[in-house]
Amino acid sequence: METGVSKPARNLPMALTLVAAGSLSFVALAELLDWVGGAGAPSGGHAALGLIVPACRLIAAVGLLWLACCAIKLARGLASIAEEINRKNNSHDQADIPQRGLLRLAYFINSTTAAVHSKLAQLTPVAALQEQLGDLQLRMKLAAQQKSHLEAVIYSIRDAVIVLDESGRLLMANEAAGRLFNFDNKNSLCKPITQLIDDGGTGFTDLLSRSPHGKGRAKRQQIEFHRHDETRTFDCIVSRVYDQQQVCGVVAVMHDITREKEISRMKNDFVSHVSHELKTPLASLTAYAEMLCEGEADDEETRKEFYSVIQDQAQRLNRLIEDILNVSRIESGLIKVDKKPVSLAVLIEEQLRMIKSYAEEKNIRIIAQKPIVFDQVYADKDMISQVIVNLLSNAVKYTPSGGSVKIESQVDETAGIIRVNITDTGVGIPQEEIEHVFDKFYRVGANKNQAKGTGLGLNLVRQIVEKVHNGRVFVSSTAGVGSTFGFELPLAAAPTLTPYP
């Protein structure tokens, strides 16, 4: 099958080239003849210039002919190569491949082109690398955001958090840790923790130093720190951080459990005191009941004595249980409060009538002032009556025979309060124990033999006055001279009064 370009099409460029070359040659010869047969040959530089121009045109014509010949030869050679390749492909005769020079050149060009394409194919992963680079940049941005979020979370934790590397140098600490150990949590990074923390001999820094080399992922220990004349207890958890099975750091979280420890201690003390207080009346009730059952009371008078002891101990037990329940209800906010405007003078007069017989038995004189014109308070009548009777009965109990108990009220209209003072000439309270007299189950050691009690009366007074009625209790005393207990309540017209929730 014949391929390629037809002869007229191949000869057309040659014809055009010959016409162009002939035109240039004709113009050059015409100018040369005109210059020779003209009005005389020019002289000097003009003669040389006139000769050079036709000569250049002749040279251009010859060069153009030569280039045309070369181009025609190259075109014919490529055309013959193409025809030979097509002929061999059509005949499927691969054993008789021509070994001519131009055909070898064609194979060389083909193989070189294939090699170049192969190299270019190997360079195509550059686009994939660029895509991977974009993914890495995105991951780095996400990692930076996660790190920022993690730092924000750690800095917002109320517990003290300390992060160390495997060498014991500070990597991160929140403000709570800085305040606890008194160091700048942001400007102390990469410093050894032993230089930043003075644990006061608690062994906290030793615990941090040993953690990277110990066994187990976490250690838990309670540590007490003494700061500014106070002791704070922390539940410390130290965990090791791993990076591909290798320890790369330590994280310590310190939770302040001082309040929890205090509450636990108070609960234990409360149970201990309640058990002790309940044990005494129950023991008396059991003993006298057993004696009655065994017939040890032969006569009526002895039986009446036993009955009286059983009744007294039962009443004591009932008062103890009632006081415990009242204190618990007030502290939990479950007690029902019925507040109304009442006159303190009227309440004081009612309680004095109840306590006078008890005072006369001990030969104690009760001194009361005249009623105040305006002394109304917004209060629960029964609760305030209980406060007054508790303070009056304590004053009488701890005053020796022949002494006196004085009760008086003062109205401070400027402050909008009324103050009630109950002063006795009793045994008094040592100065070191005054601050504890309103605590639960607390009884002054030197006065325990003066009278019986549960240690809940004054605590109940404080709960009623301060928590229920937004008032204040106070005491002043001198051992061997006497004591003054009192309380303050807002007047009914005082704007600062806030109802008990």
C-alpha positions in Angstrom: 0.0 0.0 0.0 1.5 3.4 -1.0 1.6 6.0 1.7 3.2 9.4 2.0 2.7 12.5 -0.1 2.2 12.7 -3.9 5.0 13.9 -6.2 3.2 17.1 -7.2 2.8 17.9 -3.5 6.5 17.1 -2.8 7.7 19.2 -5.8 5.7 22.3 -5.0 8.1 23.6 -2.3 11.0 22.9 -4.6 9.4 24.9 -7.4 8.6 27.8 -5.1 12.2 27.8 -3.8 13.6 27.8 -7.4 11.4 30.8 -8.4 12.5 32.7 -5.3 16.2 31.9 -6.0 15.9 32.8 -9.7 14.2 36.1 -8.8 17.0 37.1 -6.4 19.7 36.1 -9.1 17.9 38.0 -11.8 17.7 41.2 -9.7 21.4 40.8 -8.7 22.6 40.4 -12.3 20.5 43.4 -13.5 21.9 45.6 -10.8 25.4 44.4 -11.7 25.0 45.1 -15.4 23.5 48.4 -14.7 26.5 49.3 -12.5 29.0 48.2 -15.2 27.4 49.8 -18.3 26.1 52.9 -16.6 27.4 56.5 -16.8 30.6 55.4 -15.4 31.7 53.5 -12.3 31.4 55.3 -9.1 34.5 56.0 -7.2 35.5 55.3 -3.6 33.2 53.9 -1.0 30.1 54.3 -3.2 31.6 51.9 -5.8 32.3 49.2 -3.1 28.8 49.6 -1.7 27.2 49.2 -5.2 29.2 46.0 -5.7 28.4 44.4 -2.3 24.6 44.5 -2.6 24.3 42.4 -5.7 26.9 40.0 -4.4 24.9 39.5 -1.2 21.8 38.8 -3.2 23.6 36.2 -5.3 25.0 34.5 -2.2 21.4 34.5 -0.6 20.0 32.9 -3.8 22.7 30.1 -3.7 22.2 29.5 0.0 18.4 29.2 -0.4 18.9 26.6 -3.2 21.2 24.6 -1.0 18.8 24.6 2.0 16.0 23.6 -0.4 18.0 20.6 -1.6 18.8 19.5 2.0 15.2 19.8 3.0 14.1 17.7 0.0 16.6 15.0 0.8 15.6 14.8 4.5 11.9 14.7 3.5 12.5 11.9 1.0 14.5 9.9 3.5 11.8 10.1 6.2 9.2 9.2 3.7 11.1 6.1 2.6 11.6 5.1 6.2 7.8 5.4 6.9 7.0 3.4 3.7 9.4 0.7 4.7 8.0 0.4 8.3 4.4 0.3 7.0 5.4 -2.4 4.4 7.1 -4.5 7.1 4.1 -4.1 9.5 1.6 -5.1 6.8 3.7 -8.2 5.8 4.2 -9.2 9.5 7.8 -10.2 8.6 9.8 -9.3 11.7 12.8 -11.3 10.8 13.9 -9.1 7.9 14.3 -5.7 9.6 16.4 -3.4 7.4 19.7 -2.4 8.8 20.0 0.8 7.0 21.4 3.9 8.7 18.2 6.0 8.7 16.1 3.1 9.9 18.5 2.5 12.8 18.2 6.2 13.5 14.4 5.8 13.7 14.7 2.9 16.1 17.1 5.0 18.2 14.7 7.9 18.3 11.9 5.5 19.2 13.8 3.9 22.1 15.0 7.2 23.4 11.5 8.5 23.4 10.3 5.4 25.3 13.1 5.9 27.9 12.1 9.6 28.3 8.5 8.6 28.8 9.6 6.0 31.4 11.6 8.6 33.3 8.7 11.0 33.2 6.4 8.2 34.5 8.9 7.8 37.4 8.7 11.5 38.1 4.9 11.5 38.3 4.9 10.8 42.2 5.9 14.4 42.7 2.2 15.2 42.5 1.5 12.5 45.1 4.3 13.9 47.3 2.7 17.4 47.1 -0.6 15.9 48.1 1.1 14.1 51.1 2.8 17.4 52.0 -0.6 19.1 52.0 -1.9 16.3 54.3 1.0 16.7 56.6 0.5 20.4 56.9 -3.2 19.8 57.7 -2.3 17.2 60.3 0.2 19.6 61.9 -2.4 22.3 62.0 -4.9 19.9 63.6 -2.2 18.8 66.1 -1.5 22.4 67.0 -5.2 23.0 67.6 -5.5 19.8 69.7 -2.4 20.9 71.7 -4.0 24.3 72.3 -7.3 22.7 73.4 -5.4 20.3 75.7 -3.5 23.1 77.3 -6.8 25.1 77.8 -8.4 22.1 79.5 -5.4 21.5 81.8 -5.2 25.2 82.7 -8.9 25.3 83.5 -8.7 22.3 85.9 -9.1 23.3 89.6 -6.8 20.5 90.7 -3.1 21.1 90.5 -1.6 19.4 87.4 2.1 19.0 86.7 3.6 17.4 83.6 7.3 16.4 83.5 9.6 14.8 81.0 11.5 11.6 81.6 14.4 13.7 83.1 12.2 15.4 85.7 12.0 18.8 83.9 8.7 20.8 83.9 6.8 20.6 80.6 3.5 22.0 81.7 1.7 23.2 84.9 -1.6 24.9 85.5 -2.2 27.9 87.7 -3.5 25.8 90.6 -0.1 24.0 90.8 1.7 27.4 90.6 -0.3 28.8 93.5 0.2 25.6 95.5 4.0 25.5 95.1 4.6 29.2 94.6 6.2 29.3 91.2 5.4 30.9 87.8 3.8 28.1 85.9 4.5 29.7 82.4 8.1 31.0 83.0 9.4 27.9 84.7 9.2 25.5 81.8 12.2 23.1 81.2 13.5 23.6 84.8 14.1 20.7 87.1 11.1 20.1 89.4 13.4 19.8 92.4 14.4 23.5 91.9 10.8 24.7 91.7 9.1 22.8 94.5 9.9 22.7 98.2 7.8 19.8 99.4 8.6 20.4 103.1 9.8 16.9 103.6 6.6 15.3 102.4 8.5 13.2 99.7 6.4 14.6 96.8 9.5 15.4 94.7 10.9 12.0 95.4 7.7 10.4 94.3 7.9 12.3 91.0 11.5 11.4 90.5 10.9 7.7 91.1 7.8 7.4 89.0 9.5 7.0 85.5 11.6 4.1 86.8 9.0 2.3 88.9 6.5 -0.4 88.1 2.8 0.0 87.2 1.2 2.8 85.3 0.0 5.0 88.2 0.7 5.5 91.9 -1.7 7.0 94.4 -0.7 8.6 97.7 -2.1 11.1 100.2 0.2 14.0 101.0 -0.1 16.8 103.5 1.3 20.2 102.8 1.8 22.9 105.5 1.3 26.4 104.1 0.7 29.6 106.0 -0.1 27.9 109.4 -2.6 25.5 107.8 -2.5 21.9 106.8 -4.0 20.8 103.5 -4.4 17.2 102.4 -4.1 16.2 98.8 -4.9 12.9 97.0 -2.0 12.7 94.6 -2.1 10.5 91.5 1.2 10.1 89.5 0.9 8.4 86.1 3.6 7.6 83.6 3.2 8.6 80.0 4.4 6.2 77.3 5.5 6.7 73.7 5.9 3.4 71.8 6.4 1.4 75.0 9.0 3.9 76.2 8.4 6.2 79.2 8.5 9.8 78.0 7.1 11.7 80.9 5.1 11.9 84.2 1.7 13.5 84.9 0.8 14.3 88.5 -2.8 15.4 89.5 -3.4 16.7 93.0 -6.9 16.8 94.3 -7.5 18.8 97.5 -9.4 16.6 100.0 -8.9 18.8 103.0 -12.6 19.5 103.3 -13.5 15.8 102.7 -11.1 14.8 105.4 -12.6 17.4 107.8 -16.1 16.2 107.1 -15.1 12.6 107.6 -13.5 13.5 110.9 -16.6 15.4 112.0 -18.8 12.5 111.1 -16.6 10.1 113.0 -16.6 12.5 116.0 -20.4 12.9 115.7 -21.0 9.1 115.7 -18.6 8.7 118.6 -20.2 11.5 120.7 -23.7 10.3 119.9 -22.8 6.7 120.9 -21.3 7.9 124.1 -24.2 10.2 125.0 -26.7 7.5 124.2 -24.8 4.9 126.1 -25.2 6.6 129.5 -29.0 6.9 129.7 -29.5 3.6 128.1 -27.2 1.9 130.7 -29.2 3.5 133.5 -32.5 2.5 132.0 -31.3 -1.1 131.6 -29.8 -1.3 135.1 -32.8 0.0 137.0 -35.2 -2.0 134.8 -33.3 -5.2 135.6 -33.3 -4.4 139.3 -37.1 -4.0 139.2 -37.5 -7.2 137.3 -35.4 -9.1 139.8 -37.4 -7.8 142.7 -34.6 -5.8 144.4 -37.0 -3.0 145.2 -38.8 -4.5 148.2 -40.7 -1.4 149.4 -42.7 1.2 147.6 -40.3 4.0 148.3 -37.4 2.2 146.6 -39.6 1.4 143.6 -40.6 5.1 143.4 -36.9 6.0 143.4 -36.2 3.5 140.6 -39.2 4.8 138.6 -37.9 8.4 139.1 -34.4 7.5 137.8 -35.9 5.6 134.8 -38.1 8.6 134.0 -35.2 11.1 134.2 -33.0 9.0 132.0 -35.8 8.5 129.5 -36.3 12.2 129.4 -32.6 12.8 129.0 -32.5 10.3 126.2 -35.5 11.9 124.5 -33.9 15.4 124.8 -30.7 14.1 123.3 -32.4 12.5 120.3 -34.6 15.6 119.8 -31.5 17.9 119.8 -29.7 15.7 117.4 -32.6 15.6 115.0 -33.1 19.4 115.3 -29.5 20.1 114.5 -29.5 17.7 111.6 -32.8 19.2 110.2 -31.4 22.8 110.4 -28.1 21.8 108.8 -29.8 20.0 106.0 -32.4 22.8 105.5 -35.3 20.4 106.1 -36.7 21.9 109.2 -40.0 23.8 108.9 -39.8 27.4 109.9 -42.8 29.6 110.8 -41.6 33.2 111.0 -43.8 35.9 112.3 -43.3 39.3 114.0 -42.9 38.5 117.8 -41.8 40.5 120.8 -38.6 39.4 122.4 -39.7 40.9 125.8 -42.8 38.7 125.8 -40.7 35.6 124.9 -38.2 36.4 127.6 -41.0 36.9 130.2 -42.5 33.5 129.4 -39.2 31.6 129.7 -38.3 33.4 133.0 -41.5 32.0 134.5 -40.4 28.5 133.5 -36.9 28.9 134.9 -37.6 30.7 138.1 -38.6 27.5 140.0 -35.3 25.8 139.0 -33.4 28.9 140.1 -35.1 29.1 143.5 -34.2 25.5 144.2 -30.5 26.5 143.8 -31.0 29.8 145.6 -30.1 31.9 142.5 -31.5 35.3 142.0 -32.9 36.2 138.5 -32.6 39.8 137.5 -34.7 41.0 134.5 -35.1 44.5 133.1 -38.3 46.3 132.2 -39.8 45.5 128.8 -38.6 47.5 125.8 -41.2 49.5 123.9 -40.3 48.2 120.4 -38.4 44.9 120.3 -40.2 43.0 117.6 -38.3 40.5 115.5 -39.3 38.5 112.5 -38.7 35.0 113.9 -40.0 31.5 114.7 -41.5 31.8 118.1 -40.8 28.3 119.3 -37.2 28.3 118.1 -36.3 31.6 119.7 -38.0 30.4 122.9 -35.7 27.4 122.8 -32.7 29.6 122.4 -33.7 31.7 125.5 -34.5 28.8 127.7 -31.2 27.0 126.7 -29.1 30.0 127.6 -31.0 30.7 130.9 -30.8 27.0 132.0 -27.1 26.8 131.3 -26.5 30.0 133.3 -28.4 28.6 136.3 -26.8 25.1 136.0 -23.2 26.5 136.1 -23.8 29.2 138.8 -23.2 28.2 142.4 -25.8 28.6 145.1 -26.2 32.3 146.1 -25.3 33.6 142.7 -27.3 35.6 140.2 -28.4 35.5 136.6 -29.2 38.8 134.7 -30.9 39.1 131.4 -31.2 42.3 129.5 -32.0 43.6 126.0 -30.6 46.5 123.9 -32.1 47.9 120.7 -29.7 49.4 118.2 -32.0 51.2 115.7 -29.1 52.5 113.7 -27.9 48.9 112.9 -31.4 47.6 113.0 -30.8 44.9 115.5 -31.7 43.8 119.0 -29.1 42.3 121.4 -29.9 40.0 124.3 -27.3 39.4 127.0 -27.5 36.7 129.7 -24.8 37.2 132.4 -24.2 34.9 135.3 -21.8 34.7 138.3 -20.9 31.1 137.6 -17.7 29.1 137.3 -16.7 30.7 134.0 -14.8 29.3 131.0 -11.1 29.1 130.4 -9.9 31.4 127.6 -8.5 28.6 125.5 -11.9 26.8 125.4 -14.2 29.8 124.7 -14.0 29.4 120.9 -15.2 25.8 121.1 -18.2 26.1 123.4 -20.6 26.3 120.4 -19.2 23.1 118.7 -21.2 19.9 118.7 -20.9 17.7 121.8 -18.2 20.0 123.2 -18.2 20.4 127.0 -15.7 22.4 129.0 -13.5 19.9 130.7 -13.3 21.8 134.0 -17.0 22.1 134.3 -18.2 18.6 133.4 -18.8 17.8 137.1 -20.9 20.9 137.6 -23.9 19.7 135.6 -25.0 17.0 133.2 -25.4 17.8 129.5 -25.2 16.5 126.0 -23.0 19.3 124.5 -25.6 20.0 121.8 -27.5 22.8 123.5 -25.2 25.7 122.6 -24.6 24.3 119.1 -28.4 24.2 118.6 -28.5 27.9 119.8 -26.0 28.9 117.2 -27.8 27.0 114.4 -31.1 28.6 115.2 -29.8 32.1 115.5 -27.2 32.2 112.7 -28.5 29.8 110.1 -32.3 30.2 110.5 -32.6 33.8 111.6 -29.6 35.5 110.1 -28.3 36.6 113.5 -25.2 36.2 115.6 -24.2 34.5 118.8 -21.3 35.6 121.1 -19.8 34.8 124.5 -17.3 36.3 126.9 -16.1 34.7 130.1 -13.6 34.7 132.9 -12.8 31.5 134.8 -14.1 31.7 138.4 -15.9 35.0 137.8 -18.8 34.3 135.3 -19.9 34.3 131.7 -22.0 36.4 129.4 -23.8 34.6 126.5 -25.9 36.5 124.1 -27.3 36.8 120.6 -28.3 39.4 118.1 -31.4 39.4 115.8 -32.5 41.8 113.1 -35.5 44.0 114.0 -38.7 43.2 112.2 -38.5 46.5 110.3 -34.8 46.1 109.3 -34.4 46.0 105.5 -31.4 43.6 105.8 -33.6 40.7 107.0 -33.5 37.7 104.6 -35.9 34.8 105.1 -34.4 31.4 105.8 -34.6 29.3 102.7 
